[in-house]
Amino acid sequence: MPSKEELKIQKYAQDFVNQLSVVLRTSQIHDLNNVAVKSNIEKMMSHVSALLGMENIITLEVRGEFFYFNEYRMRYPLEYLLNFDFLMREFKKRELGSFIIVKNVTLQDMQTFIRAFIESPYATNPYERIEEKMKGIENIKIDRLKSIVEEDFLDVRKMVKKSYFNAVSFTKGVIHKIKSGEKVSLKKAKRVVESMVDHILEQEQLLLGMTAIKEYDEYTYHHSVNVSILCVALGQRLGLNRKMLTELGMVSLFHDIGKMEIPPEVLNKPASFTEEEWKVVRKHPSIGSRALLKLKKLDELSIRSAIVAFEHHMHYDFTGYPKITDPKKLDFYSRIVSLADQYDAMTSARVYSRVPMTPDKALSLMMERAGTQLDPLLFKFFINMIGVFPVGTLVMLNTKELGLVYEGNQIFVSRPRVMLITDNVGNRIEGRVIDLTEKDDKDQYSKSIVKTLDPNKYNINLAEYFL
């Protein structure tokens, strides 16, 4: 867990970025000599002084869709989301990649920067305009936004893809070993999960995108990995540290391991289950819990995994299964796994559910279950992570073009990045990715989502586009 000092710095950093956004927003409306603007600048300078007293330097950097403060990736408190989003868009509009403040910065230095920032967006070269206006200011430095080289981005996608399929392959191997009575060590599982955690910390949206690709033939293994990825990504939103994220990734990877003992003719039955067959299926949490407690080394992690395997279908209000006589409160990890498990199961084509639910319909159904089957507070974080339009959703734009949601927008959830797959008259086109936060010269959004569609009706194979 972060120390008290680290938490204090993180809080001051969040307050500073929020206040910087407030200052720049009000400065666009009022003159710098306005009383409200002056008051906001003074408030921001108090945050700057406090941070410089603890850190000696303030470096605010844009990397992808996130702000980094002194190499620490900032998490956005819900009440600051709009201001963080505003600041991100304004930085990108000016091609401003980093903003550095050193000790001895003065109020006049800050006012010079604010004036340069406000006057720059309509210049032919906005970054050069700010740089020119900042000449002679020693205590504030800026740097240009580093563009992601397409080739590097493709290399990152390859790494993420490799990590995902390694996890699927590993899960398959572990289930087969346990089924045949072999002893299994969790050491390799930890390495597999740590690789996913690293990718989620750096490239969350890419790995979340992999969960949209459903493999019917190997549902059990893909489902286990998808649930693990969704859980770790949610854990990151909740502020869990790396050790806890790895632990959460491990317990969620093995949540459905009890299904290995369910007869294939039951598990893979193409029709609905009979009451007797449902009784067999409902045994998998107990079976999984026992299997995990029999692993080579019984430690805190295997016990926690067994608890999650046992509880993940119980429901927040204990209306699920297995039934217990004296319910207290579900384990924190179990409540996270329940969310991810339901979402991935509903959006996957399984033997007993050949047609998957669209992501937005699945979230709508989960919303109805929040407070009964699902933890309502955790669901709020989950829907913010997945987005109003989850990755893989087929959408129609106001331009009559069809596209697939390619990458979510953490801050502006209703405006994801979309891969166009047809033009405005319905002709298939090679996928070009557009950002729905882009605006035209009249400050209006260039394209917007009108409605969602069912990709199954259009015979669209997500893997064809995402891989």
Secondary structure, DSSP 8 states (H G I E B T S, - for coil): ---HHHHHHHHHHHHHHHHHHHHHHHHTTS-TTSHHHHHHHHHHHHHHHHHHHHHSEEEEEEETTEEEETTEE----GGGHHHHHHHHHHHHHTTEEEEEEETT--HHHHHHHHHHHHH-TTSSSHHHHHHHHTTT--SEEEEE-----HHHHHHHHHHHHHHHHHHHHHHHHHHHHHHTT----SHHHHHHHHHHHHHHHHHHHHHHHHTT---GGGHHHHHHHHHHHHHHHHHHHTT--HHHHHHHHHHHHTTTGGGGGS-HHHHT-SS---HHHHHHHTTHHHHHHHHHHTSSS--HHHHHHHHHHHHTTT-TTS-SSS--SS-----HHHHHHHHHHHHHHHTS-BTTB-S---HHHHHHHHHHHBTTTB-HHHHHHHHHHH-SS-TT-EEEETTS-EEEEEE--SSSTTS-EEEEEE-TTS-EEEEEEEETT-B-TTS-BS--EEEEE-GGGGT--HHHHH-
